[in-house]
C-alpha cells in the first residue's frame, strides 16, 4: 500500500507542476503555436512558391489558401533570401509580382490563411529603402 501512495503522490506532483507551467506560460505558448509555428518549417522552394496560389476552381483556391504552403517558407525567406540590401529586381525574380504595392515603398505577397484560427489572411511584406534595396521584411495579418 505505501508504494501505491508514493506513486500517487508523485503523479499528483508531476501533474500539478505541468498544470502550473501551462497556466504560467499559456500566453507565450499559444502565441508560439498560433502565430510563430505556422511561419517556419519549410525551405524556400521557387516552384512551390509560384504554384502555391494558382488554382482551377473556388474550392481549389480555398484549399490552397488553407494549406499555407507559402507561409511555412517565411522564416527561411526572411533569414536567407530577403536580407537587408537585396535589390528589388532580385526579389521580383525570386517571388514574382507582388499581390499589393503600398504607398510606403513596400510590397505584399499573399501567404494564405496560416496563423491563429485561419480566419485572417497572412501576408509577407517587403519594404525597400531609397536605393530600392530590401530594408525590412515581416509578416502581417489582414
Protein Blocks (a to p, Z undefined) as FASTA:
>chain_A
ZZmmmmmmmmmmmmmmmmmmmmmmmmmmmmmmmmmmmmgoiacdfklmmmmmgcfbfklm
mmmmmnommmmmmmmmmmmmmgghiafklmmmmnopafbdcfkopacddfbjfbhjopac
cdddddddfkopafbdcdddZZ
